[in-house]
């Protein structure tokens, strides 16, 4: 009874202060820390730590974390990673999540219930990946980011293009409704084979492209990219990939 009253009290306080729940850190391994929105302090995260929109999560060396989304599905971040939780809109048949990977690695497993769309997008300093499938991973760096697709399709664009589109919308009077500015997908160029244009990093990405299972795109800060089919056998031997595959199989 006491636990139930505490839960109700916490829920009322969360609503009163306008916090929007993103999910829970269900698997903090090593040193995992959370910076709450509006705070400059980092606090160590325990099991089932609730995190909210505008919170930040970071991992230290030899550390990892799994974040269970409130709609189902997971995000997992590798060591030396920093992730900002930007958006969580949960409706009956469609869930929208957006996060910004400032540095490091993230694995997205966005499976949801039957008939429910779980749209999970991840931004980096150089790229934006918007899921239309269920599984992908992203590596973020200041000068270059990579997106690899394991299941379904992932729409990718350069961060530069998305930022310019947002600025144009703002000039036209568009005002995002809370949280991070929303971006609109499309038109999307479908890429169904490991097609490589011209040569690595010789062409700039002008619009959204849709990557299918088994494809990788490396996108630089200047907008130039390299898109190809990655080596699945070599990829499967990576400890980060093996760990995530094992968790997905449970």
GIVEN-V566790 format. One record per backbone hydrogen bond with DSSP energy under -0.5 kcal/mol. CO is the residue of the C=O (numbers start at 1). NH is the residue of the N-H. E is the energy in kcal/mol with one decimal. If there is no record, write none. Layout:
co=CO nh=NH e=E
co=CO nh=NH e=E
//
This chain:
co=1 nh=5 e=-2.1
co=2 nh=6 e=-2.4
co=3 nh=7 e=-2.4
co=4 nh=8 e=-2.2
co=5 nh=9 e=-2.5
co=6 nh=10 e=-2.6
co=7 nh=11 e=-2.2
co=8 nh=12 e=-2.4
co=9 nh=13 e=-2.4
co=10 nh=14 e=-2.4
co=11 nh=15 e=-2.2
co=12 nh=16 e=-2.6
co=13 nh=17 e=-2.2
co=14 nh=19 e=-2.0
co=15 nh=18 e=-1.2
co=19 nh=21 e=-0.6
co=20 nh=53 e=-2.8
co=22 nh=70 e=-1.6
co=23 nh=51 e=-2.6
co=24 nh=26 e=-1.2
co=24 nh=68 e=-2.9
co=25 nh=48 e=-2.0
co=25 nh=49 e=-1.1
co=27 nh=29 e=-0.7
co=27 nh=66 e=-0.9
co=28 nh=30 e=-0.5
co=29 nh=64 e=-2.1
co=30 nh=32 e=-0.9
co=31 nh=60 e=-2.1
co=32 nh=45 e=-3.0
co=33 nh=58 e=-2.5
co=34 nh=36 e=-0.6
co=34 nh=43 e=-2.5
co=35 nh=56 e=-2.3
co=36 nh=39 e=-2.2
co=43 nh=34 e=-2.9
co=46 nh=49 e=-1.3
co=49 nh=25 e=-2.8
co=51 nh=22 e=-2.7
co=51 nh=23 e=-1.6
co=52 nh=55 e=-2.2
co=55 nh=85 e=-2.7
co=56 nh=35 e=-2.6
co=57 nh=83 e=-3.3
co=58 nh=33 e=-2.8
co=60 nh=63 e=-1.1
co=60 nh=80 e=-1.1
co=64 nh=29 e=-3.1
co=65 nh=77 e=-2.3
co=66 nh=26 e=-1.3
co=66 nh=27 e=-1.3
co=66 nh=68 e=-0.6
co=67 nh=69 e=-0.6
co=67 nh=75 e=-2.3
co=68 nh=24 e=-2.0
co=69 nh=72 e=-1.8
co=73 nh=69 e=-2.1
co=74 nh=109 e=-2.9
co=75 nh=67 e=-3.8
co=76 nh=107 e=-2.7
co=77 nh=65 e=-1.9
co=78 nh=81 e=-0.6
co=81 nh=59 e=-2.3
co=82 nh=102 e=-1.8
co=82 nh=103 e=-1.1
co=83 nh=57 e=-3.0
co=84 nh=86 e=-0.7
co=84 nh=100 e=-3.0
co=85 nh=54 e=-4.4
co=86 nh=180 e=-1.0
co=87 nh=98 e=-2.0
co=88 nh=90 e=-0.6
co=89 nh=91 e=-0.6
co=89 nh=96 e=-2.9
co=93 nh=117 e=-2.5
co=94 nh=91 e=-2.1
co=95 nh=97 e=-0.5
co=95 nh=119 e=-3.0
co=96 nh=89 e=-2.8
co=97 nh=121 e=-2.6
co=98 nh=86 e=-2.1
co=98 nh=87 e=-2.0
co=99 nh=101 e=-0.6
co=99 nh=123 e=-2.7
co=100 nh=84 e=-2.8
co=100 nh=102 e=-1.0
co=103 nh=82 e=-2.1
co=104 nh=140 e=-3.0
co=105 nh=78 e=-1.9
co=106 nh=138 e=-2.6
co=107 nh=76 e=-2.4
co=107 nh=109 e=-0.5
co=108 nh=110 e=-0.5
co=108 nh=136 e=-1.8
co=109 nh=74 e=-2.9
co=113 nh=116 e=-2.2
co=116 nh=118 e=-0.5
co=117 nh=95 e=-3.2
co=117 nh=119 e=-0.7
co=118 nh=120 e=-0.7
co=119 nh=97 e=-3.0
co=119 nh=121 e=-0.5
co=120 nh=131 e=-1.7
co=121 nh=99 e=-2.0
co=122 nh=129 e=-2.9
co=123 nh=101 e=-3.3
co=126 nh=159 e=-1.8
co=127 nh=124 e=-3.0
co=128 nh=157 e=-2.0
co=129 nh=122 e=-2.7
co=129 nh=131 e=-0.5
co=130 nh=155 e=-2.8
co=134 nh=110 e=-3.1
co=135 nh=150 e=-2.1
co=135 nh=151 e=-1.7
co=136 nh=108 e=-3.2
co=137 nh=148 e=-2.5
co=138 nh=106 e=-2.4
co=139 nh=146 e=-2.3
co=140 nh=104 e=-1.4
co=143 nh=221 e=-2.0
co=145 nh=219 e=-3.0
co=146 nh=139 e=-2.2
co=147 nh=217 e=-2.1
co=148 nh=137 e=-2.3
co=149 nh=214 e=-2.7
co=151 nh=134 e=-1.2
co=151 nh=135 e=-1.2
co=152 nh=213 e=-0.6
co=153 nh=132 e=-2.8
co=153 nh=133 e=-0.9
co=154 nh=211 e=-2.9
co=155 nh=130 e=-3.3
co=156 nh=209 e=-2.3
co=157 nh=128 e=-2.6
co=158 nh=162 e=-1.9
co=159 nh=163 e=-2.6
co=160 nh=164 e=-2.2
co=161 nh=165 e=-2.1
co=162 nh=166 e=-2.3
co=163 nh=167 e=-2.4
co=164 nh=168 e=-2.0
co=165 nh=169 e=-2.1
co=166 nh=170 e=-2.4
co=167 nh=171 e=-2.1
co=168 nh=172 e=-1.4
co=169 nh=174 e=-2.9
co=170 nh=173 e=-1.5
co=174 nh=176 e=-0.5
co=176 nh=178 e=-1.4
co=187 nh=208 e=-0.5
co=188 nh=190 e=-0.7
co=189 nh=210 e=-2.7
co=190 nh=192 e=-0.5
co=191 nh=212 e=-0.6
co=193 nh=195 e=-3.4
co=195 nh=197 e=-0.5
co=197 nh=199 e=-1.4
co=199 nh=202 e=-1.9
co=203 nh=225 e=-1.8
co=204 nh=206 e=-0.6
co=208 nh=189 e=-2.1
co=209 nh=156 e=-3.0
co=209 nh=211 e=-0.6
co=210 nh=191 e=-1.6
co=211 nh=154 e=-2.1
co=212 nh=215 e=-1.6
co=214 nh=230 e=-1.5
co=215 nh=149 e=-2.2
co=216 nh=228 e=-2.5
co=217 nh=147 e=-2.2
co=217 nh=219 e=-0.5
co=218 nh=226 e=-2.1
co=219 nh=145 e=-2.2
co=220 nh=223 e=-1.8
co=223 nh=205 e=-3.1
co=224 nh=220 e=-2.9
co=225 nh=201 e=-1.7
co=226 nh=218 e=-2.7
co=228 nh=216 e=-3.0
co=228 nh=230 e=-0.6
co=230 nh=232 e=-0.9
co=231 nh=235 e=-2.4
co=232 nh=236 e=-2.3
co=233 nh=237 e=-0.6
co=234 nh=237 e=-0.9
co=235 nh=238 e=-1.6
co=238 nh=242 e=-2.8
co=239 nh=243 e=-2.4
co=240 nh=244 e=-1.6
co=241 nh=245 e=-2.6
co=242 nh=246 e=-2.3
co=243 nh=247 e=-1.8
co=244 nh=248 e=-2.5
co=245 nh=249 e=-1.6
co=246 nh=250 e=-0.5
co=247 nh=250 e=-0.9
//
